[in-house]
């Protein structure tokens, strides 16, 4: 997968020379880290680590906030869980 051509749903990925910028893109949830967003971040990291033409990755949020943290609404909808899940 080319991480710069892949259409991510919750990430905006740009590149300037050897520097990639990954912007969290869930403004309605203040960029809360949902399972889908975390999977996209993982996919991006796995794809970009194989490249020799990317030397740095900047992870950023919106202009007013980075991330609200874990998506607690999504977690609550999943029901009770233990810390090991």
Residue pairs with C-beta under 8 A, 6 or more apart in sequence:
1 43
1 47
2 47
3 13
3 20
3 43
3 44
3 47
3 48
3 51
4 13
4 14
4 15
4 20
6 13
6 43
6 44
6 47
8 25
8 40
8 44
9 36
9 40
10 24
10 25
10 26
10 34
10 36
10 37
10 40
11 22
11 23
11 24
11 25
11 37
11 40
11 41
11 44
12 22
12 23
12 25
13 20
13 21
13 22
13 23
13 44
14 20
14 21
14 23
15 21
15 54
18 53
18 54
18 55
18 56
19 54
19 55
19 56
19 57
19 58
20 48
20 54
20 56
20 57
20 58
21 57
21 58
21 60
22 41
22 44
22 57
22 58
22 59
22 60
23 60
23 61
23 62
24 31
24 37
24 59
24 60
24 61
24 62
24 66
24 67
25 31
26 32
26 34
26 37
27 62
29 68
29 71
29 73
30 65
30 67
30 68
31 37
31 61
31 62
31 65
31 66
31 67
31 68
32 67
32 68
32 69
32 70
32 71
32 72
32 73
32 74
33 67
33 69
33 70
33 71
34 71
34 74
35 71
35 74
37 71
45 57
48 54
48 57
60 66
61 67
75 81
